[in-house]
Amino acid sequence: MRCVMALAIAALMALSASAAVVGEASPLADGSVDGWSGITVMDGYGGLPAGEMVSTVNYYASAGRADGNRSVQPLIIKNDGGVFSIYDVGPVDTPTAGGEVSLSWGSAVVPNDGAAYHPGFWQWNAGVDDTDGGLVSFADAGGSGMFQENEDGTTYVPAIGDDVVSGHASGAGGRAYQMNFTTAVPEPSTGLLAALAIIPLLALRRRK
């Protein structure tokens, strides 16, 4: 009986556990910023855990660019054998003050399908293309690896399934974009919670 109850409690704890932080470690800091508007893929930081979702995006909005004109939108980028595409698109954030920003997101769950899923983001300057388009700061060294795809800041809107192709890359030891994704196990459904809760009751009935 005690063993069954322990298993049920362990299952509930596993379902509610927070999982991982993927990207640059906090605290994040100000630094250089891009001139391009475009998509950045942080592919050198490993993949997001399968079966989990992105719950929070943390990034550093550079003080000189956080003026209400520049925006960032987090993305999950799928890497299927070296072919990259957008798996999910997060909320747009347009800060008016520099500093570390924490953005809530309940992304799609990362599947366990053999592909890798990386943090990424799209940033742009409203109404212009490739003119001071960067908002997220980066250190010039110490990163784990990334690449960028240039996009038109006046027209582009990211969509699930869009291909992402490198137009500029910085390998391990290069650019360190000041962003990370926090993942979490999705909340279990009411039905699953009820099923787990009844396990000890079934074990008790069998003993009678």
N, CA, C and O of each residue as an XYZ file, in Angstrom:
832
protein
N       0.824     -1.202      0.000
C       0.000      0.000      0.000
C       0.866      1.262      0.000
O       0.647      2.195     -0.773
N       1.865      1.254      0.905
C       2.751      2.413      0.986
C       3.514      2.616     -0.316
O       3.744      3.743     -0.752
N       3.904      1.489     -0.931
C       4.640      1.572     -2.199
C       3.779      2.200     -3.291
O       4.256      3.033     -4.060
N       2.500      1.796     -3.357
C       1.583      2.341     -4.363
C       1.370      3.829     -4.157
O       1.371      4.603     -5.114
N       1.185      4.230     -2.896
C       0.989      5.649     -2.605
C       2.226      6.462     -2.952
O       2.121      7.572     -3.474
N       3.401      5.906     -2.661
C       4.646      6.607     -2.988
C       4.790      6.794     -4.487
O       5.240      7.845     -4.943
N       4.412      5.783     -5.258
C       4.486      5.882     -6.719
C       3.536      6.952     -7.242
O       3.885      7.709     -8.148
N       2.333      7.015     -6.670
C       1.360      8.018     -7.102
C       1.854      9.422     -6.795
O       1.737     10.322     -7.626
N       2.413      9.610     -5.589
C       2.937     10.927     -5.222
C       4.105     11.316     -6.111
O       4.210     12.465     -6.541
N       4.985     10.355     -6.388
C       6.129     10.634     -7.260
C       5.678     11.036     -8.655
O       6.264     11.927     -9.270
N       4.630     10.376     -9.154
C       4.117     10.713    -10.482
C       3.571     12.130    -10.509
O       3.817     12.873    -11.459
N       2.830     12.510     -9.474
C       2.291     13.869     -9.405
C       3.400     14.905     -9.321
O       3.317     15.959     -9.952
N       4.443     14.611     -8.541
C       5.561     15.547     -8.429
C       6.291     15.693     -9.750
O       6.703     16.796    -10.109
N       6.457     14.603    -10.474
C       7.143     14.667    -11.764
C       6.358     15.488    -12.766
O       6.939     16.226    -13.561
N       5.035     15.363    -12.733
C       4.201     16.101    -13.668
C       4.271     17.604    -13.440
O       4.143     18.379    -14.388
N       4.474     18.025    -12.190
C       4.444     19.448    -11.872
C       5.836     20.076    -11.790
O       5.960     21.271    -11.524
N       6.884     19.278    -12.017
C       8.246     19.786    -11.835
C       8.635     20.753    -12.939
O       8.280     20.577    -14.104
N       9.378     21.782    -12.538
C       9.978     22.668    -13.518
C      11.224     22.008    -14.067
O      11.927     21.317    -13.330
N      11.515     22.200    -15.335
C      12.504     21.353    -15.966
C      13.857     21.993    -16.226
O      14.834     21.581    -15.600
N      13.970     22.964    -17.102
C      15.284     23.373    -17.589
C      15.309     24.839    -17.986
O      14.272     25.452    -18.242
N      16.521     25.387    -18.030
C      16.780     26.706    -18.593
C      17.770     26.512    -19.739
O      18.862     25.983    -19.531
N      17.395     26.933    -20.940
C      18.224     26.752    -22.124
C      18.567     28.123    -22.697
O      17.672     28.907    -23.016
N      19.847     28.411    -22.828
C      20.307     29.702    -23.319
C      21.368     30.263    -22.403
O      21.992     29.522    -21.642
N      21.579     31.565    -22.468
C      22.568     32.206    -21.607
C      22.078     32.256    -20.160
O      20.900     32.496    -19.895
N      22.996     32.027    -19.241
C      22.642     32.016    -17.832
C      22.343     33.429    -17.329
O      22.996     34.394    -17.727
N      21.354     33.531    -16.458
C      21.067     34.799    -15.780
C      22.069     34.996    -14.652
O      22.581     34.008    -14.126
N      22.376     36.248    -14.254
C      21.766     37.484    -14.767
C      22.284     37.839    -16.150
O      23.452     37.617    -16.469
N      21.402     38.389    -16.961
C      21.735     38.837    -18.305
C      22.240     40.269    -18.258
O      22.016     40.972    -17.272
N      22.921     40.714    -19.314
C      23.575     42.021    -19.257
C      23.466     42.749    -20.595
O      23.228     42.139    -21.637
N      23.646     44.065    -20.538
C      23.661     44.879    -21.752
C      24.947     44.618    -22.541
O      25.915     44.077    -22.007
N      24.942     45.009    -23.808
C      26.106     44.783    -24.653
C      25.896     45.352    -26.029
O      25.263     46.396    -26.190
N      26.433     44.661    -27.038
C      26.252     45.081    -28.424
C      24.842     44.726    -28.897
O      24.143     43.930    -28.272
N      24.440     45.339    -30.022
C      23.130     45.042    -30.614
C      23.270     44.967    -32.128
O      24.197     45.535    -32.705
N      22.346     44.263    -32.761
C      22.388     44.068    -34.208
C      21.909     45.295    -34.971
O      21.118     46.090    -34.465
N      22.399     45.432    -36.188
C      21.860     46.398    -37.133
C      20.731     45.793    -37.942
O      19.769     46.475    -38.296
N      20.857     44.487    -38.236
C      19.827     43.774    -38.986
C      18.516     43.700    -38.218
O      18.480     43.769    -36.990
N      17.436     43.556    -38.988
C      16.212     42.953    -38.473
C      16.245     41.507    -38.954
O      16.568     41.258    -40.115
N      15.921     40.561    -38.098
C      16.004     39.172    -38.528
C      15.758     38.188    -37.414
O      15.446     38.554    -36.281
N      15.910     36.906    -37.774
C      15.712     35.784    -36.855
C      17.071     35.301    -36.372
O      17.990     35.096    -37.164
N      17.184     35.123    -35.068
C      18.376     34.537    -34.463
C      18.021     33.162    -33.916
O      17.034     33.011    -33.196
N      18.827     32.160    -34.256
C      18.633     30.788    -33.783
C      19.802     30.425    -32.872
O      20.955     30.440    -33.302
N      19.507     30.102    -31.627
C      20.542     29.758    -30.646
C      20.749     28.246    -30.653
O      20.447     27.560    -29.677
N      21.272     27.737    -31.776
C      21.356     26.296    -31.974
C      22.515     25.645    -31.229
O      22.553     24.420    -31.113
N      23.456     26.430    -30.722
C      24.582     25.854    -30.009
C      24.318     25.555    -28.551
O      25.199     25.047    -27.857
N      23.123     25.858    -28.073
C      22.816     25.725    -26.643
C      22.092     24.427    -26.304
O      21.604     24.264    -25.186
N      22.020     23.528    -27.234
C      21.305     22.287    -26.990
C      19.822     22.446    -27.246
O      19.332     23.541    -27.520
N      19.117     21.329    -27.151
C      17.705     21.351    -27.456
C      16.833     21.547    -26.234
O      17.240     21.258    -25.108
N      15.622     22.045    -26.472
C      14.612     22.121    -25.416
C      14.124     20.707    -25.099
O      14.006     19.889    -26.012
N      13.839     20.399    -23.840
C      13.465     19.034    -23.464
C      12.136     18.603    -24.086
O      11.159     19.351    -24.087
N      12.126     17.387    -24.610
C      10.899     16.829    -25.170
C       9.862     16.634    -24.074
O      10.197     16.291    -22.940
N       8.613     16.855    -24.421
C       7.522     16.689    -23.475
C       7.279     17.896    -22.596
O       6.418     17.860    -21.717
N       8.029     18.970    -22.822
C       7.888     20.172    -22.017
C       7.531     21.362    -22.895
O       7.647     21.301    -24.119
N       7.099     22.434    -22.267
C       6.757     23.650    -22.991
C       7.596     24.797    -22.445
O       8.120     24.721    -21.333
N       7.719     25.855    -23.232
C       8.396     27.063    -22.769
C       7.399     27.866    -21.945
O       6.331     28.236    -22.433
N       7.756     28.133    -20.692
C       6.866     28.886    -19.814
C       7.275     30.347    -19.689
O       6.422     31.216    -19.505
N       8.584     30.627    -19.789
C       9.086     31.985    -19.611
C      10.267     32.224    -20.538
O      11.110     31.348    -20.726
N      10.320     33.418    -21.115
C      11.469     33.861    -21.907
C      12.090     35.060    -21.193
O      11.408     36.049    -20.927
N      13.367     34.970    -20.890
C      14.098     36.071    -20.272
C      15.087     36.638    -21.281
O      15.812     35.885    -21.932
N      15.122     37.958    -21.415
C      16.082     38.573    -22.324
C      16.475     39.943    -21.803
O      15.800     40.521    -20.952
N      17.586     40.452    -22.334
C      18.019     41.785    -21.943
C      17.742     42.757    -23.086
O      18.292     42.624    -24.179
N      16.887     43.728    -22.818
C      16.573     44.775    -23.792
C      17.619     45.879    -23.664
O      17.730     46.522    -22.621
N      18.383     46.092    -24.731
C      19.455     47.078    -24.674
C      18.896     48.473    -24.411
O      17.912     48.890    -25.023
N      19.540     49.185    -23.490
C      19.020     50.480    -23.042
C      18.852     51.476    -24.176
O      17.914     52.274    -24.162
N      19.745     51.444    -25.158
C      19.667     52.398    -26.255
C      18.645     52.060    -27.321
O      18.405     52.863    -28.222
N      18.039     50.884    -27.234
C      17.084     50.453    -28.255
C      15.672     50.227    -27.720
O      14.731     50.090    -28.501
N      15.517     50.186    -26.424
C      14.194     49.914    -25.847
C      13.392     51.205    -25.770
O      13.256     51.813    -24.708
N      12.859     51.611    -26.930
C      12.209     52.921    -27.041
C      10.759     52.837    -27.499
O      10.162     53.856    -27.848
N      10.182     51.630    -27.503
C       8.803     51.469    -27.953
C       8.663     51.302    -29.455
O       7.551     51.127    -29.954
N       9.773     51.353    -30.188
C       9.741     51.133    -31.645
C      10.271     49.761    -32.039
O       9.923     49.235    -33.096
N      11.105     49.189    -31.195
C      11.722     47.905    -31.509
C      11.064     46.795    -30.714
O      10.718     46.962    -29.545
N      10.900     45.661    -31.373
C      10.173     44.542    -30.759
C      10.963     43.245    -30.901
O      11.846     43.114    -31.748
N      10.611     42.295    -30.038
C      11.171     40.946    -30.105
C      10.032     39.947    -29.957
O       9.059     40.196    -29.245
N      10.165     38.822    -30.633
C       9.156     37.766    -30.576
C       9.880     36.426    -30.463
O      10.580     36.036    -31.398
N       9.732     35.711    -29.347
C      10.424     34.425    -29.206
C       9.864     33.369    -30.145
O       8.679     33.369    -30.476
N      10.746     32.467    -30.566
C      10.394     31.388    -31.481
C      11.011     30.086    -30.993
O      12.085     30.091    -30.391
N      10.346     28.993    -31.246
C      10.973     27.680    -31.114
C      11.333     27.224    -32.521
O      10.481     27.170    -33.408
N      12.610     26.895    -32.712
C      13.111     26.523    -34.034
C      13.388     25.024    -34.077
O      14.152     24.504    -33.264
N      12.773     24.343    -35.015
C      12.966     22.897    -35.200
C      14.170     22.642    -36.098
O      14.311     23.264    -37.151
N      15.030     21.728    -35.679
C      16.193     21.313    -36.464
C      16.022     19.838    -36.798
O      16.282     18.967    -35.968
N      15.588     19.573    -38.004
C      15.333     18.199    -38.453
C      16.439     17.790    -39.415
O      16.317     17.961    -40.628
N      17.509     17.253    -38.864
C      18.622     16.810    -39.694
C      19.325     17.940    -40.412
O      19.814     17.756    -41.527
N      19.385     19.115    -39.788
C      20.053     20.261    -40.401
C      19.134     21.164    -41.202
O      19.579     22.176    -41.743
N      17.857     20.813    -41.286
C      16.856     21.660    -41.943
C      16.077     22.364    -40.829
O      15.426     21.717    -40.008
N      16.152     23.697    -40.812
C      15.574     24.473    -39.724
C      14.255     25.113    -40.156
O      14.113     25.578    -41.287
N      13.296     25.125    -39.231
C      12.001     25.754    -39.504
C      11.390     26.207    -38.181
O      11.810     25.777    -37.107
N      10.395     27.079    -38.282
C       9.712     27.587    -37.082
C       8.681     26.565    -36.611
O       7.787     26.174    -37.362
N       8.820     26.140    -35.354
C       7.876     25.197    -34.763
C       6.754     25.909    -34.015
O       5.600     25.484    -34.071
N       7.094     26.997    -33.309
C       6.070     27.747    -32.585
C       6.488     29.205    -32.477
O       7.675     29.530    -32.484
N       5.487     30.079    -32.376
C       5.683     31.528    -32.362
C       5.114     32.084    -31.063
O       3.958     31.830    -30.725
N       5.929     32.842    -30.337
C       5.517     33.389    -29.054
C       4.947     34.788    -29.160
O       4.741     35.297    -30.262
N       4.690     35.415    -28.017
C       4.102     36.759    -27.993
C       5.118     37.838    -28.349
O       6.312     37.688    -28.086
N       4.641     38.919    -28.944
C       5.484     40.079    -29.259
C       5.677     40.916    -28.000
O       4.734     41.142    -27.241
N       6.916     41.377    -27.785
C       7.195     42.268    -26.673
C       7.877     43.523    -27.207
O       8.838     43.435    -27.971
N       7.376     44.695    -26.802
C       7.903     45.979    -27.267
C       8.208     46.840    -26.040
O       7.367     47.635    -25.620
N       9.399     46.689    -25.464
C       9.706     47.390    -24.219
C       9.972     48.878    -24.436
O      10.378     49.300    -25.518
N       9.737     49.648    -23.402
C      10.007     51.087    -23.433
C      11.122     51.482    -22.467
O      11.421     52.666    -22.309
N      11.730     50.496    -21.826
C      12.859     50.750    -20.931
C      13.820     49.582    -21.010
O      13.397     48.432    -21.127
N      15.126     49.873    -20.946
C      16.125     48.833    -21.019
C      16.210     48.026    -19.739
O      15.743     48.460    -18.685
N      16.807     46.852    -19.837
C      16.993     45.999    -18.682
C      16.538     44.580    -18.960
O      16.102     44.258    -20.065
N      16.646     43.737    -17.947
C      16.242     42.345    -18.099
C      14.719     42.246    -18.077
O      14.056     42.809    -17.206
N      14.186     41.523    -19.050
C      12.741     41.384    -19.223
C      12.369     39.913    -19.075
O      13.072     39.041    -19.586
N      11.280     39.636    -18.388
C      10.748     38.288    -18.251
C       9.378     38.245    -18.920
O       8.456     38.959    -18.526
N       9.264     37.407    -19.926
C       8.066     37.346    -20.769
C       7.401     35.983    -20.604
O       8.030     34.954    -20.848
N       6.138     35.970    -20.192
C       5.411     34.709    -20.013
C       4.982     34.141    -21.360
O       4.583     34.876    -22.263
N       5.073     32.814    -21.476
C       4.668     32.128    -22.709
C       4.264     30.710    -22.342
O       4.968     30.037    -21.589
N       3.166     30.264    -22.855
C       2.783     28.860    -22.744
C       2.849     28.245    -24.128
O       1.835     28.143    -24.818
N       4.038     27.837    -24.535
C       4.259     27.380    -25.910
C       3.633     26.020    -26.155
O       3.122     25.374    -25.240
N       3.686     25.603    -27.408
C       3.345     24.226    -27.734
C       4.344     23.290    -27.059
O       5.492     23.670    -26.828
N       3.922     22.092    -26.748
C       4.799     21.109    -26.117
C       5.819     20.617    -27.143
O       5.471     20.344    -28.292
N       7.068     20.506    -26.724
C       8.135     20.023    -27.602
C       7.951     18.519    -27.812
O       7.916     17.768    -26.837
N       7.835     18.066    -29.056
C       7.590     16.638    -29.295
C       8.872     15.806    -29.188
O       9.983     16.325    -29.293
N       8.686     14.528    -28.982
C       9.788     13.574    -28.975
C       9.771     12.839    -30.314
O       9.288     11.711    -30.413
N      10.308     13.501    -31.344
C      10.218     12.965    -32.701
C      11.576     12.817    -33.377
O      11.642     12.611    -34.589
N      12.656     12.917    -32.613
C      13.985     12.770    -33.180
C      14.622     14.058    -33.645
O      15.823     14.083    -33.912
N      13.847     15.142    -33.752
C      14.391     16.447    -34.129
C      14.842     17.179    -32.862
O      14.454     16.819    -31.751
N      15.674     18.217    -33.051
C      16.069     19.091    -31.943
C      15.283     20.393    -32.053
O      14.963     20.850    -33.151
N      14.979     20.979    -30.905
C      14.190     22.204    -30.858
C      14.961     23.250    -30.059
O      15.261     23.045    -28.882
N      15.284     24.384    -30.710
C      16.181     25.377    -30.144
C      15.466     26.692    -29.836
O      14.464     27.020    -30.470
N      15.986     27.447    -28.854
C      15.491     28.811    -28.651
C      15.836     29.688    -29.854
O      16.891     29.535    -30.470
N      14.941     30.596    -30.168
C      15.187     31.565    -31.229
C      14.324     32.796    -31.005
O      13.475     32.820    -30.114
N      14.550     33.815    -31.822
C      13.724     35.021    -31.704
C      13.823     35.851    -32.978
O      14.810     35.799    -33.712
N      12.774     36.609    -33.209
C      12.673     37.548    -34.329
C      12.639     38.943    -33.716
O      11.863     39.195    -32.794
N      13.478     39.857    -34.222
C      13.505     41.227    -33.706
C      13.566     42.206    -34.879
O      14.148     41.914    -35.923
N      12.944     43.385    -34.677
C      12.862     44.353    -35.767
C      12.594     45.748    -35.217
O      12.207     45.922    -34.061
N      12.813     46.737    -36.082
C      12.563     48.150    -35.802
C      11.384     48.575    -36.659
O      11.456     48.498    -37.886
N      10.301     49.021    -36.037
C       9.049     49.282    -36.751
C       9.227     50.282    -37.884
O       9.764     51.374    -37.699
N       8.758     49.878    -39.066
C       8.700     50.789    -40.208
C       9.960     50.899    -41.036
O       9.955     51.566    -42.071
N      11.060     50.253    -40.606
C      12.309     50.313    -41.369
C      12.906     48.918    -41.452
O      12.555     48.032    -40.673
N      13.814     48.733    -42.407
C      14.456     47.433    -42.589
C      15.965     47.572    -42.416
O      16.599     48.436    -43.023
N      16.525     46.706    -41.577
C      17.982     46.653    -41.376
C      18.574     47.996    -40.951
O      19.694     48.340    -41.330
N      17.823     48.735    -40.175
C      18.314     50.003    -39.615
C      18.146     49.934    -38.100
O      17.046     50.124    -37.582
N      19.233     49.664    -37.398
C      19.194     49.529    -35.941
C      18.085     48.586    -35.502
O      17.311     48.894    -34.596
N      18.022     47.434    -36.157
C      16.910     46.511    -35.930
C      17.000     45.708    -34.649
O      15.992     45.175    -34.185
N      18.201     45.610    -34.061
C      18.373     44.764    -32.893
C      17.862     45.395    -31.616
O      17.977     46.605    -31.423
N      17.303     44.586    -30.755
C      16.832     44.988    -29.427
C      17.529     44.180    -28.340
O      17.904     44.719    -27.299
N      17.702     42.867    -28.591
C      18.320     41.965    -27.621
C      19.833     42.144    -27.667
O      20.445     42.050    -28.730
N      20.423     42.401    -26.519
C      21.870     42.632    -26.475
C      22.635     41.318    -26.582
O      22.094     40.242    -26.329
N      23.918     41.433    -26.967
C      24.779     40.251    -26.990
C      26.198     40.627    -26.574
O      26.659     41.743    -26.810
N      26.868     39.676    -25.958
C      28.298     39.803    -25.696
C      29.042     39.356    -26.938
O      28.574     38.475    -27.659
N      30.182     39.945    -27.193
C      30.926     39.644    -28.421
C      31.663     38.309    -28.354
O      32.169     37.837    -29.373
N      31.730     37.702    -27.194
C      32.436     36.431    -27.036
C      31.764     35.615    -25.938
O      31.009     36.145    -25.122
N      32.053     34.314    -25.934
C      31.563     33.444    -24.870
C      30.287     32.692    -25.167
O      29.809     31.934    -24.323
N      29.718     32.885    -26.356
C      28.486     32.185    -26.696
C      28.719     30.732    -27.063
O      29.860     30.300    -27.229
N      27.636     29.979    -27.189
C      27.712     28.552    -27.512
C      27.428     28.252    -28.972
O      27.569     27.110    -29.409
N      27.025     29.272    -29.735
C      26.770     29.076    -31.152
C      25.393     29.548    -31.563
O      24.400     29.258    -30.895
N      25.336     30.288    -32.681
C      24.068     30.801    -33.191
C      24.196     31.094    -34.674
O      25.298     31.141    -35.221
N      23.040     31.294    -35.324
C      23.046     31.846    -36.683
C      21.844     32.755    -36.853
O      20.896     32.713    -36.070
N      21.901     33.586    -37.899
C      20.826     34.535    -38.170
C      20.342     34.422    -39.606
O      21.106     34.108    -40.519
N      19.057     34.685    -39.781
C      18.449     34.856    -41.105
C      17.927     36.277    -41.191
O      17.154     36.709    -40.335
N      18.335     36.999    -42.203
C      17.874     38.366    -42.398
C      16.435     38.363    -42.926
O      16.092     37.590    -43.820
N      15.607     39.233    -42.361
C      14.222     39.385    -42.823
C      13.894     40.872    -42.922
O      14.512     41.705    -42.260
N      12.920     41.183    -43.752
C      12.501     42.567    -43.966
C      11.661     43.039    -42.780
O      10.566     42.529    -42.541
N      12.187     44.018    -42.041
C      11.501     44.511    -40.860
C      10.193     45.231    -41.148
O       9.415     45.468    -40.224
N       9.930     45.582    -42.391
C       8.697     46.304    -42.725
C       7.548     45.379    -43.112
O       6.390     45.796    -43.113
N       7.862     44.113    -43.445
C       6.808     43.243    -43.958
C       6.743     41.870    -43.315
O       5.678     41.254    -43.306
N       7.840     41.374    -42.782
C       7.883     39.970    -42.364
C       7.042     39.713    -41.117
O       7.050     40.496    -40.167
N       6.322     38.603    -41.143
C       5.584     38.100    -39.981
C       5.909     36.611    -39.867
O       5.593     35.856    -40.786
N       6.527     36.164    -38.774
C       6.904     34.750    -38.664
C       5.681     33.851    -38.561
O       4.681     34.202    -37.935
N       5.784     32.687    -39.189
C       4.678     31.737    -39.173
C       5.222     30.329    -38.956
O       6.332     30.006    -39.378
N       4.428     29.504    -38.295
C       4.805     28.114    -38.073
C       5.036     27.433    -39.415
O       4.218     27.535    -40.329
N       6.166     26.737    -39.516
C       6.512     26.038    -40.747
C       7.464     26.794    -41.652
O       8.022     26.204    -42.577
N       7.670     28.101    -41.413
C       8.625     28.870    -42.226
C      10.021     28.268    -42.105
O      10.474     27.942    -41.007
N      10.702     28.123    -43.248
C      12.098     27.702    -43.222
C      12.968     28.828    -42.681
O      12.668     30.006    -42.876
N      14.042     28.456    -42.003
C      15.008     29.423    -41.478
C      16.387     29.009    -41.986
O      16.849     27.900    -41.719
N      17.043     29.919    -42.727
C      18.314     29.605    -43.389
C      19.368     30.606    -42.927
O      19.102     31.805    -42.843
N      20.550     30.113    -42.631
C      21.609     30.961    -42.107
C      22.127     31.944    -43.150
O      22.456     31.576    -44.278
N      22.190     33.236    -42.725
C      22.839     34.250    -43.538
C      24.069     34.804    -42.846
O      24.879     35.508    -43.450
N      24.193     34.477    -41.577
C      25.360     34.861    -40.765
C      25.401     33.936    -39.572
O      24.364     33.632    -38.983
N      26.614     33.476    -39.200
C      26.731     32.544    -38.083
C      27.908     32.926    -37.192
O      28.883     33.532    -37.637
N      27.785     32.555    -35.929
C      28.852     32.742    -34.957
C      28.923     31.472    -34.123
O      27.962     31.125    -33.437
N      30.055     30.776    -34.177
C      30.181     29.485    -33.525
C      30.479     29.592    -32.049
O      30.370     30.662    -31.450
N      30.860     28.457    -31.467
C      31.184     28.403    -30.037
C      32.311     29.383    -29.722
O      33.325     29.436    -30.418
N      32.110     30.153    -28.662
C      33.068     31.174    -28.281
C      32.768     32.541    -28.851
O      33.413     33.524    -28.488
N      31.774     32.613    -29.760
C      31.413     33.876    -30.399
C      30.278     34.579    -29.681
O      30.218     34.589    -28.452
N      29.377     35.166    -30.457
C      28.310     35.978    -29.884
C      27.475     35.229    -28.846
O      27.116     34.067    -29.034
N      27.180     35.916    -27.760
C      26.374     35.344    -26.680
C      25.136     36.213    -26.491
O      25.160     37.183    -25.733
N      24.058     35.861    -27.182
C      22.822     36.640    -27.068
C      22.217     36.457    -25.687
O      22.109     35.339    -25.183
N      21.825     37.571    -25.085
C      21.374     37.605    -23.697
C      19.902     37.222    -23.609
O      19.020     38.064    -23.442
N      19.673     35.917    -23.729
C      18.312     35.372    -23.696
C      18.371     33.933    -23.219
O      19.334     33.217    -23.495
N      17.344     33.515    -22.507
C      17.174     32.102    -22.185
C      15.694     31.756    -22.103
O      14.850     32.616    -21.849
N      15.398     30.485    -22.323
C      14.045     29.947    -22.240
C      13.961     29.043    -21.008
O      14.820     28.185    -20.804
N      12.934     29.237    -20.198
C      12.652     28.327    -19.091
C      11.519     27.402    -19.506
O      10.486     27.856    -19.997
N      11.716     26.099    -19.307
C      10.680     25.141    -19.684
C      10.001     24.577    -18.442
O      10.517     24.680    -17.329
N       8.848     23.987    -18.657
C       8.094     23.355    -17.572
C       7.271     22.219    -18.144
O       6.904     22.224    -19.319
N       6.989     21.246    -17.296
C       6.085     20.169    -17.683
C       4.666     20.725    -17.703
O       4.259     21.381    -16.744
N       3.899     20.481    -18.769
C       2.521     21.004    -18.807
C       1.694     20.503    -17.634
O       1.896     19.393    -17.141
N       0.763     21.337    -17.197
C      -0.137     20.927    -16.117
C      -0.947     19.711    -16.558
O      -1.474     19.691    -17.671
N      -1.053     18.693    -15.693
C      -1.826     17.498    -16.057
C      -3.307     17.812    -16.152
O      -3.810     18.726    -15.499
N      -3.995     17.038    -16.977
C      -5.438     17.219    -17.122
C      -6.161     16.761    -15.863
O      -5.613     16.007    -15.059
N      -7.385     17.219    -15.703
C      -8.212     16.815    -14.553
C      -8.413     15.303    -14.536
O      -8.417     14.681    -13.474
N      -8.580     14.720    -15.719
C      -8.778     13.274    -15.797
C      -7.569     12.494    -15.323
O      -7.706     11.484    -14.633
N      -6.373     12.965    -15.696
C      -5.155     12.280    -15.280
C      -4.955     12.389    -13.775
O      -4.569     11.417    -13.126
N      -5.217     13.572    -13.218
C      -5.096     13.744    -11.766
C      -6.049     12.813    -11.023
O      -5.691     12.218    -10.007
N      -7.254     12.700    -11.540
C      -8.231     11.823    -10.899
C      -7.781     10.363    -10.961
O      -7.953      9.613    -10.001
N      -7.202      9.966    -12.104
C      -6.725      8.593    -12.248
C      -5.591      8.294    -11.285
O      -5.546      7.215    -10.694
N      -4.678      9.233    -11.123
C      -3.573      9.040    -10.197
C      -4.065      8.996     -8.745
O      -3.559      8.225     -7.929
N      -5.056      9.834     -8.442
C      -5.558      9.897     -7.073
C      -6.278      8.618     -6.658
O      -6.314      8.285     -5.473
N      -6.846      7.905     -7.614
C      -7.631      6.719     -7.272
C      -6.775      5.474     -7.103
O      -7.261      4.453     -6.616
N      -5.484      5.545     -7.505
C      -4.606      4.373     -7.402
C      -4.548      3.822     -5.985
O      -4.728      2.620     -5.792
N      -4.295      4.689     -4.965
C      -4.262      4.136     -3.597
C      -5.583      3.514     -3.163
O      -5.576      2.542     -2.407
N      -6.716      4.042     -3.618
C      -8.020      3.494     -3.252
C      -8.214      2.103     -3.833
O      -8.771      1.220     -3.182
N      -7.745      1.913     -5.078
C      -7.853      0.597     -5.720
C      -6.978     -0.414     -4.979
O      -7.371     -1.564     -4.781
N      -5.793      0.027     -4.577
C      -4.902     -0.882     -3.842
C      -5.525     -1.270     -2.505
O      -5.385     -2.414     -2.072
N      -6.205     -0.343     -1.849
C      -6.835     -0.629     -0.563
C      -7.975     -1.642     -0.718
O      -8.133     -2.534      0.115
N      -8.755     -1.503     -1.772
C      -9.854     -2.439     -2.009
C      -9.351     -3.840     -2.238
O      -9.979     -4.807     -1.806
N      -8.208     -3.965     -2.925
C      -7.669     -5.301     -3.201
C      -7.213     -6.001     -1.918
O      -7.207     -7.231     -1.850
N      -6.833     -5.221     -0.905
C      -6.365     -5.804      0.335
C      -7.525     -6.330      1.197
O      -7.318     -7.174      2.069
N      -8.738     -5.831      0.953
C      -9.873     -6.251      1.786
C     -10.382     -7.634      1.371
O     -11.333     -8.145      1.964
